[in-house]
Each structure stands twice: as structure tokens, then as C-alpha cells.
Amino acid sequence: MKIITLRPAELKRDFGQIAALLSHEQDEPTSTPALKEDYEAHKERIFRLMVAEDEQGELLGLIGARAAGLMPAGIFLPDRATRAAPARVGRQLYDDLEQAAKKAGIKQLTIDIRDHCPEGRTFAERRGFVEQSHSIGLALDLNAFDYSLMTGSWQS
């Protein structure tokens, strides 16, 4: 059985792997410099940013949360962790976050779960989360959009 260690995320050591993980999991590309810039802009509100790693120091997962409802808690597990021990990694990261939230006096946690992630919903519901709202993210690639299909006077 793999030994899983939790530790605070480190800017120089981890942000490259974290950027790759978030780009994959959120279907939105991000870069290490963009992630570092976002972190620097919001670090005073981040109450927890932890990574899980194996004995070789390979990133198995990430959890992060901002206080004051600015960002829901998020657990991200790369595909290799999902194959290895998703329940253990996710459980350890979440339990750590919950304890940190209690110590910080945070009364409520919110999370976002993608529709294509039923295991994330199950994970959250097992911990007492209930759906409060449902949103759908849409994106349009303007470089590939066929404007000839459009009708109307507002077409440019």
C-alpha cells in the first residue's frame, strides 16, 4: 500500500504540476506563471492549499480553499492517483481541509462538481453536501466559429 503524505503546496516545487493538473481537470488551460500570479493575488484569502504525494514525491492530489466564499473547496486528483488510490487520497485531503476549516472558524464549505464527475458527487454527498444550485459552463471558440451560419442584423 502506498504511503500518502500531505504537505502545504510550495510555489516553486509544485505549481508546474498543479497547473498541468488543473488544466486537465478543469478543461481550461492554465500556465505556471498564470497560476502563480493568481496565487499571489489571492494568497491572503487562501486558508488551505495542500498536496498529497507518494513516497517518490509524485503529486497524487491537491485540495485548496479560499475563505469568505470566494472559491469553493476543490479536490483534484490526477488520473494516475485515480488509478492508484482515489478514495484514500481524496479522503485524506478532505479530512485535512475540514479540520483546517474548523480551526479557522469557517462555518460552511461549498464545492463545485462537474457534471461529468459522478464520483465527485458521490464523494461530496457521503460527507453531507447537498446540491444548492446547478450551473452549466459553456465556451465558444471564436477562432473556429462559422459566422456564415448566423443570421440577424447584429452580425459583424
Secondary structure, DSSP 8 states (H G I E B T S, - for coil): ----EEEE--HHHHHHHHHHHHHHHHSS---HHHHHHHHHHHGGGEEEEEEEE-TT--EEEEEEEETTTTEEEEEE--HHHHHH-HHHHHHHHHHHHHHHHHHTT-----B---TT-HHHHHHHHHTT-------------TTT--GGG--STT--
